[in-house]
């Protein structure tokens, strides 16, 4: 990942790989607070046509000292995503969980995009009470203890411990070991978690719907974090929207079913036109 770029507002784009093709894939992590490194395995199993970029908003993950970022890196969240999407030609945004919500909360990106992939995300915050009920029905004492430690001392270490403790909710039993290793190895940013909890998570409603944009919605059939039933709404069934539910997969479906998730995304990508008119913005400055 030698090619590292920053947009004027401090969004970091790290080129992770290139295959034949003219699309630019912008992988935005969930969390919030977890780094885009969480999507490296998704990039690896997908091998999408074109160039893949790991995207971190200013103040997210390890992107804590971005050149150009304001003193408060969250003051333009999530709308600073416009800079990232406009920084490359033929952009396809791939948002996991909260990352997908940030994309759908930013209507200005729609005319810039060539395609949109939403993984384990939701069109509004209605998933939160369903998640809360799931946690009450499936308690994990380690999560309660880790949450108390993080509330008392909100550091990277306590946030990482909390994330690892939630692994049984995030992964199927078959993917649990790999998932726990993933969560343990990630960079985290407690400030991003706090900002999103106060300013975004609970009131989130998608600000735009992909009426014509080629869109793929990928869901794990066993996702217990973000209920995927919200996509049953007829508004998300247009001819431009493909929806695939991956059996045997949970909130990080590429961990549980990497071959299937990769096949689904590559198959969809083959039908994405690269001549869709988009609005160009200036390239980000090299970092």
TABEL-V349305 format. One record per backbone hydrogen bond with DSSP energy under -0.5 kcal/mol. NH is the residue of the N-H (numbers start at 1). CO is the residue of the C=O. E is the energy in kcal/mol with one decimal. If there is no record, write none. Layout:
# TABEL-V349305
nh = <NH NH>
co = <CO CO>
e = <E E>
This chain:
# TABEL-V349305
nh = <4 5 6 7 10 12 13 14 15 15 16 17 19 24 25 25 26 26 27 27 28 28 29 29 32 35 38 39 40 43 44 45 46 47 50 51 52 53 54 55 55 56 59 60 63 64 69 73 75 77 80 81 82 83 84 85 86 87 88 91 92 93 93 94 95 95 96 96 97 97 99 100 101 102 103 104 105 106 107 109 110 112 113 113 114 115 116 117 118 119 119 120 120 125 127 128 130 131 132 133 134 135 136 137 138 143 144 145 146 147 148 149 150 151 152 153 155 159 160 161 162 163 164 165 166 166 167 168 169 170 171 175 176 176 179 180 181 182 183 184 185 185 186 186 189 192 193 194 195 196 197 198 199 200 201 203 204 204 206 207 208 211 215 216 217 218 218 219 219 221 222 223 224 227 230 231 232 233 236 237 241 242 242 244 246 246 247 249 251 252 253 255 256 257 261 262 263 264 265 266 267 268 269 270 271 272 273 279 280 281 285 287>
co = <2 13 285 11 7 56 5 54 3 13 52 52 50 90 23 51 24 92 25 53 26 94 27 55 30 187 35 36 37 39 40 41 42 43 48 23 17 25 14 27 53 12 63 57 60 62 66 71 72 74 76 78 79 80 80 81 82 84 85 112 24 91 115 26 93 117 28 94 95 119 96 97 97 98 99 100 101 103 105 106 107 109 109 110 91 91 214 93 216 95 117 118 218 204 124 125 126 127 128 129 130 131 132 133 134 140 140 141 142 143 144 145 146 147 148 149 153 155 156 157 158 159 160 161 162 163 164 165 166 166 167 172 172 173 175 176 177 178 179 180 181 182 182 183 33 189 189 190 191 192 193 194 195 196 196 200 200 201 123 104 104 209 240 116 242 118 216 217 244 246 249 220 169 225 227 228 229 230 233 234 238 215 240 217 219 244 245 246 170 170 251 252 252 253 257 258 259 260 261 262 263 264 265 266 268 269 271 111 278 86 6 4>
e = <-1.0 -2.9 -2.3 -2.3 -2.0 -2.7 -2.9 -2.2 -2.7 -0.5 -3.2 -1.1 -2.6 -2.6 -0.5 -3.4 -0.6 -2.8 -0.7 -3.1 -0.7 -3.2 -0.5 -0.8 -0.7 -2.0 -1.9 -2.2 -1.7 -2.4 -2.4 -2.3 -1.7 -2.9 -0.5 -2.3 -2.9 -3.3 -2.8 -2.6 -0.5 -2.1 -3.2 -2.1 -2.4 -2.0 -1.6 -0.8 -1.8 -1.5 -1.8 -2.1 -1.8 -1.3 -0.8 -2.5 -2.1 -1.1 -0.7 -0.5 -3.2 -0.5 -1.8 -3.1 -0.5 -2.5 -2.3 -0.5 -0.5 -2.7 -2.4 -0.8 -1.5 -2.5 -1.6 -2.2 -1.4 -1.4 -0.5 -1.7 -1.3 -1.3 -1.1 -1.0 -3.2 -1.3 -2.0 -3.0 -3.1 -2.7 -0.5 -0.5 -2.4 -2.2 -0.9 -2.0 -0.6 -2.3 -2.5 -2.1 -2.0 -2.3 -1.8 -2.0 -1.6 -1.2 -1.5 -2.2 -2.4 -2.9 -2.0 -2.0 -2.3 -2.5 -1.9 -1.8 -2.0 -2.2 -2.5 -2.2 -2.0 -2.5 -2.6 -2.1 -1.2 -0.5 -1.6 -0.5 -1.9 -1.3 -1.9 -0.8 -0.7 -0.7 -2.6 -2.8 -1.9 -2.1 -2.5 -2.0 -1.2 -0.8 -0.5 -0.7 -1.0 -0.7 -1.4 -2.4 -2.4 -2.4 -2.3 -1.9 -2.8 -2.1 -2.8 -0.9 -0.9 -0.6 -2.7 -2.7 -0.8 -1.8 -2.6 -2.5 -3.0 -3.0 -0.6 -0.5 -2.5 -2.5 -3.1 -1.8 -0.6 -0.6 -0.5 -1.2 -2.0 -1.1 -2.2 -1.7 -2.0 -2.9 -0.5 -2.9 -3.5 -0.6 -0.7 -1.1 -1.1 -0.9 -0.6 -2.2 -1.1 -3.0 -2.5 -2.5 -2.2 -2.4 -2.2 -2.4 -2.4 -2.1 -2.6 -1.5 -1.7 -1.7 -0.6 -0.6 -0.6 -1.3 -1.1 -2.3>
